[in-house]
Structure formats: C-alpha cells, structure tokens
C-alpha cells in the first residue's frame, strides 16, 4: 500500500482541477478570438465585393459602349417596322 499523506492528495487534486479549468478557459478564449477574426475577414470580403460591384455598376453606367447602344436602338427600329 502506498503511503501518501492527506494534504498531498488534496494538493494534487486541486492542482489538477485548476489546471484543467485553466486549459478549458484558454481553449475557449483562443476559439473566440479565431471566430472573431474569421467574422471580420468575411465582413471585409463582403464590403470589398459590395464596393467592387457598386463601382463596376457606376463605371458601366457612365462609360457605356456606344456600339451596344446603337445596336439596341437599331433593334428597336427594326422591331417597330
């Protein structure tokens, strides 16, 4: 039989308990930080795509091809006749 004193058993028990709680808290903190980083990355990606789409739409509106406009007008005239 192993002879271990009672205080040593309690010290080992509480050391293991606090170590496990510290490990779990640290793991949750790391997971929370990584999720926040991923959310920020996705938000920035959507903002970039939104701005890119808006700028592209404005550029297409102001810098239309004259050939396509003329072709559409020709198509309207030929459809009316």
C-alpha positions, 0 to 999 in steps of 0.5 A: 500500500502506498503511503501518501499523506492527506494534504498531498492528495488534496494538493494534487487534486486541486492542482489538477482541477485548476489546471484543467479549468485553466486549459478549458478557459484558454481553449475557449478564449483562443476559439473566440478570438479565431471566430472573431477574426474569421467574422471580420475577414468575411465582413471585409470580403463582403464590403470589398465585393459590395464596393467592387460591384457598386463601382463596376455598376457606376463605371458601366453606367457612365462609360457605356459602349456606344456600339451596344447602344446603337445596336439596341436602338437599331433593334428597336427600329427594326422591331417597330417596322 
